[in-house]
Amino acid sequence: MKTWHAGVLLVAAAVLSGCSGELRVGVVLPETGDAAVYGASIKQGIELAFEHGKADRRFPTGLIVEYRDSRSQPDVAAAFAKEFFDQGALAVIGGVTTAEALAMVAVADRAERILMSPSASAPELARNSLFFFRTCPSDDLEGPQIVKILTRSPETRAVLIIQEPGPYASGLLPVVLGEMRKRNVEVCGTAPIQMTDVDWEKKLHDRITSCQPPAIFVCASGGNLLAAVLALRAIQYNGLIVATSGLAAREIIRQGGAALEGVFFPMVAVNWIQPKEEIVKEFLTSFQSRYGVHPDIFAAQGYDAALAIGLAYSALNTRTGRDLQLRLKGLGEISGVTGSLAFDDFGSIKHFPRTYWIRNGAVDDFEQYLEEEKKRLQRQWEELMSRRR
């Protein structure tokens, strides 16, 4: 017997003029399984956005939001998406992983309904669908930033790539390799992450020994990403380690602990320390009050996905996926937690990643850190010079 966790949230707001009957949004997330490290945070952000939509009356009256657990299985995610569309939902928030999004977007296209992903970054998702939207940067933006991090030092002319199997790495890696060719950086070797092979860590060690790479890029997500970094620490690799944005998940950082210290990755900038934007302040305060933890970037992207859907529902003229598509593309003047809700012609949001790293067990903006260090050294220099006068 199939089971799932389902929650129903009724959101009250201004009446959608000229319409009657139920308005419905489906949410399909990996609450269990390998991708649950992302699904849990994203769900918290989505729940909070719908709560805020109820409180400030920005979402339509009677909006029904139902949740399903994909169990980190693409076929299950696609089946739930179809169920929601068959019930009349104009949009489903989901496709947390690239694999799930690829399965779900085919269902959305057939139904001519919207799939809003908080985190699937493969370029082909947006290129091949009129009904796919996302609130995370695509690989076309993340890939160049990864190579920028890898080549911060002019001495880095060769990189070893550790790659997981599956569609996520297949989407991101060509972008990274293309950017490396532009910068005349060569791949000195590759090493697959093969969790079913008991000797994969030994093979990784042998590859690093023969290659002696000054930098390593881990093209993976979730448990594969964490396993690769832990393996590198176990063999005491002391070069530069660059990961994907998947490293920024709160649960991965908790599980990785000290082993993740000093690992770099790209991420959209959100000022959690001294937020200036009111929406960021409200999100941060509400999130910590409700869940008792600090939000991660995936919670913020989940919030923005739900915010965009709720606001677009409020602007509908006709209850069709095509009208909802138009309303989503008209949100450019509105800000979410991660920035403007401006979707391009392909449904991708234009938020450019910055360089982050794990410092003192937390996500830290490396570019901001460098600026602060420059100021600190300048102050020390000025103090030294003043004592010599």
NORKA-V114733 format. One record per helix or strand of 3 or more residues. SS is the DSSP state (H for helix, E for strand). FROM is the first residue (numbers start at 1). LEN is the number of residues. If there is no record, write none. Layout:
BEGIN
ss,from,len
SS,FROM,LEN
SS,FROM,LEN
END
This chain:
BEGIN
ss,from,len
E,8,4
E,23,7
H,36,21
E,63,7
H,74,13
E,91,4
H,98,14
E,114,4
H,123,5
E,132,3
H,139,12
E,158,7
H,167,16
E,186,8
H,200,12
E,215,5
H,222,13
E,240,4
H,245,4
H,250,11
E,264,5
H,278,14
H,297,18
H,321,8
E,353,7
E,362,4
H,366,23
END
